[in-house]
């Protein structure tokens, strides 16, 4: 996302760049205060002494994001100043609660977070202009589909879904990387074919749609992605792919007919999946009425609702909640743990940060200097925001 906003060559002066970076540094320092305090509260609740060692995780996170800030200052001085601090704050809250709920999982998450920051810096160094990646759009799309298929071959089933690949004690979810690659494929394809998609139209009753040959690559990639995630029983990812597909094609063409037809396809496909796949029918029924199966299939949802209700306005305090009674709370319902222990105020703050991330991401897209950069920013912003919406 940061690279999108700064396609200028290395070292090129950017208007307002110095002020943006100073603002970013100030926001990072401000975000560090609640992140470190929150983790300190967890440490004290664990009957440990506060020290540089016990506070090593939040301090290390701040150091990593400070290093990322330095890289952005030199490589992308015109980047949005709010996105990095928002990501740091959300990461700090997430790591704190993950450490409390699943210390072993938190170690893996911290490792992935450090690797992600390093990858971001590497992208800033290597990819100076997203337009240069547009020539590799099909390669990115195929690589994304391959990553989606990998868990079906090498993965281990967990919680009814086959999404993870385990290498010793280390785990990886290839589908998360696939979302990025497929989003970039969609962005670059739409950017390079924007005029053709808008101009090559045929009338179908009240709707104007592009010719099939223009939509075929998009439909093939989208269809394969949906089929894979449906058969992996990852319905959330299926909805995610559908959502950012519709949003991005609407942004590219500005035609409401795409949205109408897509929603009709969603309704038809949803009804078909409901009757064809037992696991889909079961999940929909439980989502609609978890109380009818409160001691079986709906137990997880019911317990999460109890946790949110128990939090009240101010929360019960870090470490004092009973969210551990929720099965797989650390991966499926961590927001319920946040709501119980930080209350309505704390959970609302988390939601506001996600909202701010969405707004700043779309603002980055609005001031991008090319269609490739703009569509990539829209796609990645919507993918992250919609995934947060699904989890909450």
C-alpha positions as CSV (number, residue, x, y, z in Angstrom):
1,X,0.0,0.0,0.0
2,X,2.8,2.4,0.9
3,X,4.5,1.8,-2.5
4,X,1.3,2.8,-4.3
5,X,1.5,6.3,-3.2
6,X,5.0,7.0,-4.2
7,X,5.9,6.0,-7.7
8,X,8.6,8.7,-8.0
9,X,12.2,7.6,-8.5
10,X,14.5,7.0,-5.5
11,X,15.7,10.3,-4.1
12,X,13.3,12.4,-6.1
13,X,11.8,15.3,-4.0
14,X,8.2,15.0,-3.2
15,X,6.0,18.0,-2.2
16,X,5.2,17.8,1.4
17,X,7.1,14.5,1.8
18,X,9.2,15.7,4.8
19,X,6.1,16.9,6.7
20,X,4.3,13.7,6.0
21,X,7.1,11.6,7.4
22,X,7.3,13.7,10.5
23,X,3.6,13.3,11.0
24,X,4.0,9.5,10.5
25,X,6.8,9.4,13.1
26,X,4.7,11.4,15.6
27,X,1.7,9.0,15.1
28,X,4.0,6.0,15.5
29,X,5.2,7.3,18.9
30,X,1.7,8.1,20.0
31,X,0.5,4.6,19.0
32,X,3.4,3.1,20.9
33,X,2.0,4.4,24.2
34,X,-1.3,2.4,24.3
35,X,0.4,-0.6,22.7
36,X,3.1,-0.9,25.4
37,X,0.7,-0.1,28.2
38,X,-1.7,-2.8,27.0
39,X,1.1,-5.3,26.9
40,X,2.3,-4.2,30.3
41,X,-1.1,-4.8,31.8
42,X,-1.0,-8.4,30.5
43,X,2.5,-8.8,31.9
44,X,1.4,-7.6,35.4
45,X,-1.7,-9.9,35.3
46,X,0.7,-12.8,34.6
47,X,2.5,-11.9,37.9
48,X,5.7,-11.0,36.1
49,X,7.9,-8.0,36.7
50,X,8.0,-5.2,34.2
51,X,11.4,-5.0,32.5
52,X,12.9,-4.6,29.0
53,X,12.8,-8.4,28.8
54,X,9.1,-8.8,29.6
55,X,8.2,-5.8,27.4
56,X,10.5,-7.1,24.6
57,X,7.6,-7.9,22.2
58,X,6.0,-4.4,22.0
59,X,9.3,-2.7,22.1
60,X,10.6,-5.0,19.3
61,X,7.4,-4.3,17.3
62,X,8.0,-0.5,17.6
63,X,11.6,-0.9,16.5
64,X,10.5,-2.9,13.4
65,X,7.9,-0.3,12.5
66,X,10.4,2.5,13.2
67,X,12.8,0.9,10.8
68,X,10.0,0.7,8.2
69,X,9.4,4.4,8.8
70,X,13.0,5.1,8.0
71,X,12.7,3.1,4.8
72,X,9.5,4.9,3.8
73,X,11.2,8.3,4.6
74,X,13.8,7.7,1.9
75,X,12.1,5.4,-0.6
76,X,8.5,6.7,-0.5
77,X,8.4,10.1,1.1
78,X,5.0,10.9,-0.3
79,X,3.3,7.9,1.2
80,X,0.2,8.3,3.4
81,X,1.4,9.2,6.9
82,X,-1.4,7.4,8.8
83,X,-1.4,3.9,7.4
84,X,1.8,2.6,9.1
85,X,0.9,3.9,12.6
86,X,-2.6,2.4,12.2
87,X,-1.1,-1.0,11.2
88,X,1.3,-0.8,14.1
89,X,-1.5,-0.1,16.6
90,X,-3.7,-2.9,15.3
91,X,-0.8,-5.3,15.3
92,X,0.1,-4.4,18.9
93,X,-3.4,-5.0,20.1
94,X,-3.6,-8.3,18.2
95,X,-0.3,-9.6,19.4
96,X,-1.1,-8.7,23.0
97,X,-4.4,-10.7,23.0
98,X,-2.9,-13.5,21.0
99,X,-0.1,-13.8,23.6
100,X,-2.7,-14.0,26.3
101,X,-4.9,-16.6,24.5
102,X,-2.3,-18.6,22.7
103,X,1.4,-17.9,23.5
104,X,2.7,-20.4,21.0
105,X,0.6,-19.0,18.2
106,X,1.7,-15.5,19.2
107,X,5.4,-16.4,18.6
108,X,4.5,-17.5,15.1
109,X,2.5,-14.3,14.5
110,X,5.4,-12.1,15.7
111,X,7.7,-13.9,13.4
112,X,5.3,-13.4,10.5
113,X,4.9,-9.7,11.4
114,X,8.7,-9.1,11.3
115,X,8.9,-10.9,8.0
116,X,6.0,-8.8,6.7
117,X,7.7,-5.6,7.6
118,X,10.9,-6.8,6.0
119,X,9.0,-7.8,2.9
120,X,7.4,-4.3,2.7
121,X,10.8,-2.7,2.8
122,X,12.0,-5.1,0.1
123,X,9.0,-4.2,-2.1
124,X,9.8,-0.5,-1.6
125,X,13.4,-1.1,-2.8
126,X,12.6,-3.4,-5.7
127,X,9.2,-2.1,-7.0
128,X,9.6,1.5,-7.7
129,X,6.5,1.7,-10.0
130,X,3.6,-0.7,-9.8
131,X,3.0,-0.2,-13.5
132,X,6.1,-2.3,-14.2
133,X,4.3,-5.3,-12.7
134,X,1.3,-5.1,-15.0
135,X,3.1,-7.1,-17.7
136,X,3.2,-10.0,-15.2
137,X,-0.5,-9.9,-14.3
138,X,-1.2,-13.5,-15.6
139,X,1.8,-14.8,-13.8
140,X,0.5,-13.2,-10.6
141,X,-2.9,-14.7,-11.1
142,X,-1.7,-18.2,-11.9
143,X,0.6,-18.1,-8.9
144,X,-2.4,-17.0,-6.7
145,X,-4.5,-20.0,-7.9
146,X,-1.6,-22.4,-7.3
147,X,-1.3,-21.1,-3.7
148,X,-5.0,-21.6,-3.2
149,X,-4.7,-25.2,-4.5
150,X,-1.7,-26.1,-2.3
151,X,-3.6,-26.7,0.9
152,X,-5.9,-29.2,-0.9
153,X,-2.8,-31.3,-1.7
154,X,-0.4,-30.6,1.3
155,X,-2.7,-29.1,3.9
156,X,-4.0,-30.4,7.2
157,X,-7.7,-30.2,8.0
158,X,-8.4,-28.0,11.0
159,X,-11.8,-26.9,12.2
160,X,-13.5,-28.4,9.2
161,X,-11.3,-26.4,6.7
162,X,-8.1,-27.5,4.9
163,X,-6.3,-24.2,4.8
164,X,-3.0,-24.6,6.7
165,X,0.3,-26.3,5.7
166,X,2.5,-27.3,8.7
167,X,6.2,-27.5,8.6
168,X,7.3,-28.8,12.0
169,X,5.9,-26.4,14.5
170,X,5.7,-23.6,11.9
171,X,2.4,-23.1,10.0
172,X,1.6,-21.2,6.9
173,X,-1.7,-20.3,5.2
174,X,-1.0,-20.0,1.5
175,X,-4.5,-18.6,0.8
176,X,-3.5,-15.3,2.5
177,X,-0.7,-14.8,-0.1
178,X,-3.1,-15.8,-2.8
179,X,-5.5,-13.0,-1.9
180,X,-2.7,-10.5,-2.5
181,X,-1.7,-12.0,-5.8
182,X,-5.2,-12.4,-7.2
183,X,-6.1,-8.8,-6.1
184,X,-3.0,-7.5,-8.0
185,X,-4.0,-9.6,-11.1
186,X,-7.5,-8.1,-11.0
187,X,-6.1,-4.6,-10.6
188,X,-3.6,-4.9,-13.4
189,X,-6.0,-6.6,-15.8
190,X,-8.7,-4.0,-15.2
191,X,-6.2,-1.1,-15.5
192,X,-4.8,-2.3,-18.8
193,X,-8.2,-3.2,-20.3
194,X,-10.3,-0.4,-18.7
195,X,-11.2,1.4,-21.9
196,X,-12.0,-1.9,-23.7
197,X,-14.2,-3.0,-20.9
198,X,-16.2,0.3,-21.0
199,X,-16.4,0.6,-24.7
200,X,-16.9,-3.0,-25.9
201,X,-20.5,-3.3,-24.6
202,X,-23.5,-5.3,-25.7
203,X,-27.1,-4.7,-24.7
204,X,-29.0,-7.4,-22.7
205,X,-32.4,-5.9,-22.0
206,X,-31.9,-3.0,-19.6
207,X,-28.2,-3.9,-19.0
208,X,-25.0,-3.1,-20.9
209,X,-22.3,-5.7,-20.4
210,X,-18.9,-6.1,-22.0
211,X,-18.3,-8.8,-24.6
212,X,-17.5,-12.2,-23.1
213,X,-13.9,-12.2,-24.6
214,X,-13.1,-9.2,-22.4
215,X,-14.5,-10.7,-19.2
216,X,-13.3,-14.2,-19.8
217,X,-9.9,-14.0,-18.1
218,X,-11.5,-12.3,-15.1
219,X,-14.3,-14.9,-14.9
220,X,-12.0,-17.8,-15.2
221,X,-9.6,-16.6,-12.4
222,X,-12.6,-15.6,-10.2
223,X,-14.4,-18.9,-10.9
224,X,-11.3,-21.1,-10.1
225,X,-10.7,-19.1,-6.9
226,X,-14.3,-19.5,-5.7
227,X,-14.4,-23.2,-6.5
228,X,-11.2,-23.8,-4.6
229,X,-12.2,-22.0,-1.5
230,X,-15.7,-23.6,-1.6
231,X,-14.2,-27.1,-1.7
232,X,-11.8,-26.1,1.0
233,X,-14.9,-25.0,3.0
234,X,-13.4,-21.6,3.4
235,X,-16.7,-19.6,2.8
236,X,-15.3,-16.4,4.2
237,X,-12.6,-16.3,1.5
238,X,-15.2,-17.1,-1.1
239,X,-17.2,-14.0,0.0
240,X,-14.1,-12.0,0.1
241,X,-13.0,-12.8,-3.5
242,X,-16.5,-12.1,-4.7
243,X,-16.7,-8.7,-2.9
244,X,-13.5,-7.3,-4.2
245,X,-14.1,-8.6,-7.7
246,X,-17.4,-6.7,-7.8
247,X,-16.0,-3.6,-6.2
248,X,-12.9,-3.4,-8.5
249,X,-14.8,-4.0,-11.7
250,X,-17.3,-1.3,-10.6
251,X,-14.5,1.2,-9.9
252,X,-12.9,0.4,-13.2
253,X,-16.0,0.9,-15.3
254,X,-18.4,2.9,-13.1
255,X,-21.3,0.8,-14.4
256,X,-24.0,-0.2,-11.9
257,X,-25.2,-3.0,-14.2
258,X,-22.1,-5.0,-13.1
259,X,-23.1,-4.7,-9.4
260,X,-26.7,-5.8,-10.2
261,X,-25.7,-8.8,-12.3
262,X,-23.1,-9.8,-9.7
263,X,-25.5,-9.7,-6.9
264,X,-27.9,-11.8,-8.9
265,X,-25.1,-14.3,-9.5
266,X,-24.3,-14.2,-5.8
267,X,-27.9,-15.0,-4.9
268,X,-28.2,-17.8,-7.4
269,X,-24.8,-19.3,-6.4
270,X,-25.6,-19.0,-2.7
271,X,-28.9,-20.8,-3.1
272,X,-27.2,-23.5,-5.2
273,X,-24.3,-24.0,-2.7
274,X,-26.9,-24.1,0.2
275,X,-28.7,-27.1,-1.3
276,X,-25.6,-28.8,-2.9
277,X,-23.1,-28.7,0.0
278,X,-24.1,-29.9,3.4
279,X,-21.3,-28.0,5.2
280,X,-22.6,-24.7,3.6
281,X,-26.2,-25.4,4.7
282,X,-25.0,-26.2,8.2
283,X,-23.0,-23.0,8.6
284,X,-25.7,-20.8,7.2
285,X,-28.3,-22.4,9.6
286,X,-26.0,-21.9,12.6
287,X,-25.2,-18.3,11.6
288,X,-28.9,-17.5,11.3
289,X,-29.9,-19.2,14.6
290,X,-26.9,-20.2,16.8
291,X,-29.2,-20.6,19.8
292,X,-31.0,-23.6,18.3
293,X,-27.7,-25.5,18.6
294,X,-26.1,-23.7,21.5
295,X,-24.5,-26.8,22.9
296,X,-23.3,-28.2,19.6
297,X,-22.6,-26.4,16.3
298,X,-23.6,-23.0,17.6
299,X,-21.6,-23.2,20.8
300,X,-18.8,-21.1,19.5
301,X,-21.0,-18.2,18.4
302,X,-23.1,-18.3,21.6
303,X,-20.1,-18.1,23.8
304,X,-18.7,-15.2,21.8
305,X,-21.9,-13.3,22.3
306,X,-21.8,-14.0,26.0
307,X,-18.2,-12.6,26.1
308,X,-19.2,-9.4,24.3
309,X,-22.1,-8.9,26.7
310,X,-19.9,-9.5,29.7
311,X,-17.5,-6.7,28.6
312,X,-19.9,-3.9,29.1
313,X,-18.7,-0.4,28.6
314,X,-15.2,-0.5,30.1
315,X,-14.4,-4.2,30.0
316,X,-13.4,-6.7,32.7
317,X,-9.7,-5.9,32.3
318,X,-6.8,-7.6,30.4
319,X,-6.6,-11.3,31.5
320,X,-9.8,-11.3,33.5
321,X,-12.2,-12.4,30.8
322,X,-13.6,-15.9,30.2
323,X,-13.2,-15.8,26.4
324,X,-11.0,-18.9,26.7
325,X,-14.3,-20.9,26.8
326,X,-14.8,-20.0,23.1
327,X,-13.3,-22.8,21.0
328,X,-10.5,-21.4,18.7
329,X,-11.0,-17.9,20.1
330,X,-7.4,-16.9,19.1
331,X,-8.2,-17.4,15.4
332,X,-12.0,-17.2,14.9
333,X,-13.3,-14.8,17.6
334,X,-10.4,-12.7,18.9
335,X,-12.7,-9.7,18.6
336,X,-15.0,-11.2,21.3
337,X,-12.0,-11.4,23.6
338,X,-11.1,-7.8,22.9
339,X,-14.7,-6.8,23.5
340,X,-14.9,-8.6,26.8
341,X,-11.6,-7.4,28.3
342,X,-11.5,-3.9,26.8
343,X,-15.3,-3.3,26.7
344,X,-17.3,-1.3,24.2
345,X,-14.9,1.6,24.3
346,X,-11.8,-0.5,23.5
347,X,-13.5,-2.6,20.8
348,X,-14.9,0.5,19.3
349,X,-11.4,2.0,19.1
350,X,-10.3,-1.1,17.2
351,X,-13.2,-0.8,14.8
352,X,-12.4,2.9,14.3
353,X,-8.8,2.1,13.5
354,X,-10.0,-0.3,10.8
355,X,-12.3,2.3,9.5
356,X,-9.4,4.8,9.4
357,X,-7.3,2.3,7.6
358,X,-10.0,1.9,4.9
359,X,-10.4,5.6,4.5
360,X,-6.7,6.3,4.2
361,X,-6.3,3.4,1.8
362,X,-9.0,4.7,-0.5
363,X,-7.4,8.2,-0.2
364,X,-4.2,6.7,-1.4
365,X,-6.0,5.2,-4.4
366,X,-7.6,8.6,-5.1
367,X,-4.3,10.4,-5.4
368,X,-2.4,7.6,-7.2
369,X,-0.8,8.6,-10.5
370,X,-1.8,5.6,-12.5
371,X,-4.7,3.2,-12.9
372,X,-2.6,0.2,-11.9
373,X,-1.6,1.9,-8.6
374,X,-5.2,3.2,-8.0
375,X,-6.8,-0.2,-8.6
376,X,-4.2,-2.0,-6.5
377,X,-4.8,0.3,-3.6
378,X,-8.6,-0.1,-3.9
379,X,-8.3,-3.9,-4.1
380,X,-5.9,-4.4,-1.2
381,X,-7.8,-1.9,1.0
382,X,-11.1,-3.6,0.3
383,X,-9.6,-7.0,0.8
384,X,-8.3,-6.2,4.3
385,X,-11.3,-4.1,5.3
386,X,-13.8,-6.7,4.2
387,X,-11.9,-9.5,5.9
388,X,-12.0,-7.5,9.1
389,X,-15.7,-7.0,8.7
390,X,-16.2,-10.8,8.2
391,X,-14.2,-11.6,11.4
392,X,-16.0,-9.1,13.5
